[in-house]
Amino acid sequence: MTPALTPPAPQPSTAEKAAALAALHVPGDPLIVVNVWDAMTARIVARTHGVRALATASHSVAYALGVEDGEGMTVDQALDAAGRITAATALPVSVDFERGYAPDAAGVQANVARLIERGGAGLNLEDSLAGATGPRRPLAEAAARVAAARAAAEAAAVPLAINARTDTLAAQPDAWAEAIDRANAYVDAGATSIFMLGLTTEQLVADAVAAVRAPIAVFARPGGIPLARLAELGVGRISFGPQLLGLTLAHLARAAEQLTARGEYPAELGYRYEL
């Protein structure tokens, strides 16, 4: 008798992934996302023990395509890259969607609708006009773009996890009041978490956690606040942006140097991976 085949487990819907992603932003027990940039890195990270969700880094995605960060990609390139990544894993994927690839809120809404169709469970949407240390959009305009992303999600019946980014402190470290006003305005517009650049001290992190009406997401780096301490301070999400691409390329460069010098075979050459 031929044994019965076990049917494949049903894949969660985009709406289920979005709800799960939003729920993972827990102050004090933060979601730690190891940023990926293509289908292969998504697969490798997704099947690693402890990983609960993925996030892309626009810088890494853009560089892998041979273009600059800062919306050097077209919206079609960004969406195609997102679709390949979401198709590579059953885990929720938060997509770094930069400034929304549109000049106005209506365009943001249309593009976010397309992102949801590609399987995006969440997104980053930033309020700067030209890089983290450049000028920001007027507050009302920036909030309207967050609201547009939420409107696209509601139209699709997907509880999108919107990680609204404010670059205020990165550009003006003393502009605390503006940073908090922006953060809470984005929450009121539909953001589920707030990504604040420029939280460089424990006190700033603690103050942001206390002042913002949603989980705080932070960028972590060597020499900064340790991961365990960030959790103790109450952050809800930790990411590393393009630093993971840097880590990967550093290993590749060292291996290239070792091999061309006729040195020992790097142990990682034996790493087993599958599509």
Steps between C-alpha positions, in 0.01 A plus 500: 500500500633842405527720810281807502683820428487766766343811350713812525419729788276787393687825449387797708329779312651844471239624747602232750866584452432870550311440823778274625767755408327783683453279808872424513583864584493453876663761725754319714498189279599660171477350157857472372514501122810396309463704182507314168520610138408211268329161488810306607577711806130489590498121488819465704390740771139376511600144584743605773398417855342791684402703193136606514475748213713659231568855393668633190752783487452732203871583491590133464227428245603800292871416511427141398328647194793731429322826582525753782285500811259788553245390238763428240276203425184553304179399672477199268850389599415541868176306463659221298774460761241495778296238316797269460579527869144446624466199269811343652360458852181440695614747764367857505716747309527870578615689192717811519288711265711814537286810430225309322635559148239765431480880513165512679279305740282362222806349336612350831159338540515349151854370552424352842201321349738344249741407779224318685418312179866387497458355850639782713382460860650828614709792386730778606399846382737787569432872535827643368526649154861415421675272744484468875686824570315708243177701530173334595165532332259738668331313783149505354628374166705222660205391715275497194736256332482267800121529488511415129692181576240411762219570253657260250521236771139546601385477140684168470370376839862452614601632846832626366777556754611857424836589651501876445848647508585847619850628434461813711765421759745371241488841332450719808593326826349783706159489325343269758156660506469478124608135502234406754231708328578328173506154655160538664351663190607195301343271761176696471523463119523121522858400582535193722857578607739792476854466370704781655849563377732692729419327830866484594480476880312286748320807630378598154372148440319493835349843440378401154343181633317706760388779266387317185164325486630195311795260519835658422730352235872573507806448284775309682869500423833394652605740773142602565257395771518120547206297374409369844496853639280625215249233599519606864432860397176391336561522126271296276716437195871490418650496152843534342433640152781460246749392766407137424599550138827647627554198723440263208727691264775519762498120532505468121792740465702318766433167330603641162825628646572170673429291189695715256795487741484117477417482867283259694151427378254706706279266701191677367567358153338184635178676598200306371209696365192424296251700301 
